[in-house]
Amino acid sequence: MIVLRTDRELDLMVEANRIVGLVHRTLKPLVKGGTTTRELDSVVEDVIRSHGAEPAFKGYKGYPAASCISINEQVVHGIPGSRKLVDGDIVSIDIGVKLRGYYGDQAITRVVGNISEREKELLKVTRESLFKGIEQAVAGRRLSDICGAVQNWVEQFGFSVVRQFVGHGIGRRLHEEPAVPNYVPPERNPRLRKGMVLAIEPMVNLGTHEVVVADDGWTASAADGLPSAHFEHVVAITRGEPRILTMFEEEIDA
């Protein structure tokens, strides 16, 4: 069932997402050579808890960390550990927060040092595709309008959208209906209504869209070993323009 949120609930979700944004801003200067992903995750948890919130991912279906940190060919759900970041790494950081019963969620991909021009284009196109999807998040349109906008933008540049993992509704649970694929869904295609809240999150691979999951049961990587990028915003459907709940005065750059 798709739950429609009240304006009061949206305000509460803004507060949860504000903490997510603060964590991402705190991490920005720390995403550099020599830093371990476990060190980044420790900062994530400390900042979240210092603001009276909980890390939404930790313990979710047994996930062991406060954040998902996926490097290079890793698409999503990378478990933080002893790996040190090095020049040329593409680092996708996904953070979730629970505050007063409501959830926030945002993913950003950053780089360490220098990457190739094609990799720069991958990040640029992935982020652009997110906003192409958001432009379609208008009451009266269909879910497929969002999905198709993302897919069409990505594929015209020769990249591929991941199909095994998708965006989702969000509110009092981290993952709610509807699923929000980054490709036109063949199945249920609901009409967008005021009060719907969606986590739109393009996961885009430089090569194949196919992914494989590691033996840890979490880390998903591009099957061909080529880099991936991931950007996410939480968006509320209103009577007018889309309301981005994860967008603040210091908009995060890539």
Secondary structure, DSSP 8 states (H G I E B T S, - for coil): ------HHHHHHHHHHHHHHHHHHHHHGGG-STT-BHHHHHHHHHHHHHHTT-EESSTTGGG--SSEEEEETTEEE-----S-B--TT-EEEEEEEEEETTEEEEEEEEEE-S---HHHHHHHHHHHHHHHHHHHT--TTSBHHHHHHHHHHHHHTTT-EE-SSS-EEE-SSSSSEEEEE-SS--SS---B--TT-EEEE--EEESS-S-EEE-TTS--EEETT---EEE--EEEE--SSS-EETT--SS----
